[in-house]
Amino acid sequence: MKSLLPREHGAYVQLLAPLAAALLMRSPSASALLLTVAAVAMFLGSEALIVARGGRGSRRLTEDGFRARKRVRSCGVVATAAGVMGAILAPTDALEMAALVLLPAALVLRMATTRRLHTRLGELIAAVALAGAAAPVAVASGVPKLDALVIWLAWSAGFATTVLAVHSILGRHRHTKRIGLEVHAGMLVVLAAGVWMSSSAIVA
């Protein structure tokens, strides 16, 4: 029985590292915590939604469709409840930032269900969407909207660099070990840069 958790390990870093940094910038408000729960719940249900919509093929849909739909419902309930409550408590600036994040998130879902997510463009958009989940969380805790936007762009640019590096290497050869080393090195650089920028926001 195959797992219905998201399969891409890098996606966990792209979502959770910026979220953790956002929660540490200021003392997190109730709305920030609720928006974090909503983002994580949506992420954990994403693979199940792809399976349920046939994005992993008809055989996978036949084998795991029932479990996938059940997972989608449970994650959807949590995400909706936390998202609505978080939106009610959040300041207007946080809601505006959340609206910006919805566009790349919708594109990611569309590309995933049509099997185009693992293209260069699909993974670039995914990096922007996943990193963007932290922006409304930061603003909901009192980080200025412009600062949150700049930090979102910085995380996105860093993750995009690792995506481009992987596709560049894959375009030349298939040495998996070397790819792994370069991706890990790139992720460490991105994490260091993100922590530095977030620390600067905390000090400010």
N, C-alpha and C positions, 0 to 999 in steps of 0.2 A: 504494500500500500504506500503510494508516494505521498510525500509531504505536501501540504498546501501552503506552507510558508514561502515567502519570496525567495527565489533561488539565487539571486545575484548578491554575493557577499558585499561587494562594494556599495550597493544601495543602502545597506544598513549604516555604513559609515557616513554616507552622504546625507542621510536623514538624522541620525542620532547625534553625531558630533556637533553640527550647528544648533540642534535643539538643546543639548547640554550646555553649550556656551551661552545660548540665549537665556536659559534659566539662571545662569550664574552671573549675568551682567547686573541684575538688580534682584532684590528680594522678590521672588515670583508672586504675582497676584493670583487670586482664585481663577480669574479668566485665563491667565497664562497657563496655569496647570490644566485647566479643562481643554484648552485649545491643543495642548501637547498630547493629552489623552486621545483627542479626536484624530490628530495627525497620525499617531502611532497605530490606532485602530484601523484607520483607512489603509495604511501601509500593510498591516498584517492581513488584511482581507483582499489585497490587490491580486495576489496569485490565484486565489480561489475565484475571484471575479473573472479573471482571464480564462481559467479552465471552464467555468460555467457558461461563458459566452463562446466557447469553441476555439479559443485562441491557442490552445495546445493540441489541437487536432481532435477528430471525431472519436478516436479510440480512447483518448484520455477523458473526453466528455462522457462516454459511455461508462467507463470504469469508475470515475470519481465525480461525476456530475452531481449526484445527490449530496455527497459530503461537501462539495464546493458550494452548492447553493445554501446549505446549512451554515457554513462558515461565513458566507457573504451576509446572511441575515444577522448573525450574532455580532459580527464586526460592524455591520451597518447600524444596528441599534445603539451600540456603544458610541460609535462615531457621531451619530446624529444627536443623541442625548447630550454628549459632552460638547459637541460643536454648538448646538443651540444655546445651551446654558452659558458657554464661554462667550458667545456672541452677544447675549443679553447683558452680560457683565462687562464686556470689553469697551474701551473707548472708541470713538469714531475712527481715529487714526489706525487702530488695529484692524478694524473692519475693512477699511480701505486697502490696507496692506494684504489682508486675506483675499480680497477680491482680485488683486494682482496675481496672487499665487494660483488662483483657480484656473487661469488660462493655460499655463504650461502643464498643470496637473491634468486638465481635460485632454490636452493633446497627447500626453503620455498614455492615458487610458485608451484613447482611440488607436494609437500606434501599436499598443500591446495587443489589442484584440484583433488587429489586422496583420500581426506578425511582422511589424516593421520597427519594433522597439530596439532591436539589436543592431540596427544600422547606426552609422556614425551620428546622423542627425537625431535619431531617436534617443540615443544615450546622452547626447548633449542636452536635449530638452529635459530628460529625466533628471540630470544633475541639477539643472536650474530649479525644477519643481521640488525636488527633495530638499535641497538647501533652503528653498524659499519657505518651507513650513515653519522655520524658526523666526522668520521676520515678524509675523503678527504676534507671536509669543513674546518676543522682545519688546515690541511696542506696548503690548498689554501690561507689561511690568514697568513701563515708564521710560523706556529707551526712546529717544527722539526718532521720529519716523525717518528722517534723512539718514541718521546714523545706522538704523536698521537696514535701510535700503543699500547703503554702501557696503555693509558687512555681508548682506545677501549676495551682492554682486561679486564681492571678493571670494566668498566660498564657491560660488558658481564658476568663476573664472579658474580657480584652483582645481576644482573637480573636472572641469572641461579640459584642462591641460592633460590630466591623466587619461581621460577618454581618448583624446587625440593621439597621445603617445601609444596607447594600446593598439589603436587602429593602424597607426603608422608601422608599428612593428609587425602586426599581422599581415600587412600589405607586402612586407618584404620576405618574411619567413615564418616558421611555425615553432620556434624554440620556446616551448612553454615555460621552462625554468627561467629563462632570461626575462620573459614577459612578466612573470610573477615578481621577480626582483625589482624590475623597473616600476611596476605598479605600486608595490609596497613602498618603495622610496618616494614615489610621487605623492602617495597618500600621506606619508609622514611630513613632507614639506607643506602640503595643504593644511594638515592639522596644526602644524606649528604656526603657520601664517594666520589661520583662523583664531587660534588661542591668543596670539599676539594682538590681533585687532580687537578681539572681544575684551582682552585685558585693558586695552587703551580706553574702550568704552566704559569699563567699570571705573577706572581711575577718573575719567572725565565726569 
